[in-house]
Amino acid sequence: MIILRSRAEIEKIKTSCLIVAEILDLLLEHIMPGITTWELNAISEELASKKHAKPAFKGYQGYPFALCASVNEEVVHGMPSKHRRLKEGDIISLDFGVVLDGYYGDCAVTAPVGEIAEEAARLCAVTEECLYVGISQAISGNRLSDISHAIQDYVEARGYSVVREFVGHGIGQHLHESPQIPNYGPPGKGVRLKPGMVLAVEPMINAGGPDVEILEDQWTAVTRDRKLSAHFEHTIAITEDGPQVLTRRETALQ
């Protein structure tokens, strides 16, 4: 069942979303060669505590960390480690969420570590761009798959591939709610979008093929061909006036 949220509920979700956005901005300031993903996780927990918010991921289905930190060929759910030290030229995807007063916010960004190769920078740019292309279709009266198709069409026209195994989702009083939002598919399918829907749109885009596999830790997903992957996410609300980005960050593309 897809829940249509009231304006008051959307404001509560937005409060959580802005905390997530602020914490991600602060985490980005710490992205530099030499820092470990373990340290980034600790910073995210400390910042959430200062905001009196609970990290949304910690303990979710047994996940032991507050932050997902996925480096280079890691697509999503990268587990922080004391042994994973970032180096010049890496890219890292930070996926983070909080719950405050019973409402969730969720967001992800991929960032460079120092100077990165042109191809890595292009992958990150296209992935962030396709997120906004998808969001532009999140209009009341459109179908859910209009978001999905717009993302896939934009990405594949630029020579990249869309991960199939992981999708966006509804969000509100639970981290994952209906509906699921694939980042691929034909237009004009699925439920009709209505004001009050709150969605987490999150394309995961690979430089090579779309296939992924799960590492022995049972969480970290990596590209099967070990080529780079990037991940961006916003939580949005469908309104009568168009999509409202609830996790808009100061450093966002637009």
Secondary structure, DSSP 8 states (H G I E B T S, - for coil): ------HHHHHHHHHHHHHHHHHHHHHHTT-STT-BHHHHHHHHHHHHHHTT-EESSTTGGG---SEEEEETTEEE-----TT-B--TT-EEEEEEEEEETTEEEEEEEEEE-SS--HHHHHHHHHHHHHHHHHHTT--TTSBHHHHHHHHHHHHHTTT-EE-SS--EEE-SSSSSEEEEE-S---SS-S-B--TT-EEEE--EEESS-S-EEE-TTSS-EEETT---EEE-BEEEEEETTEEEETT--TTS--
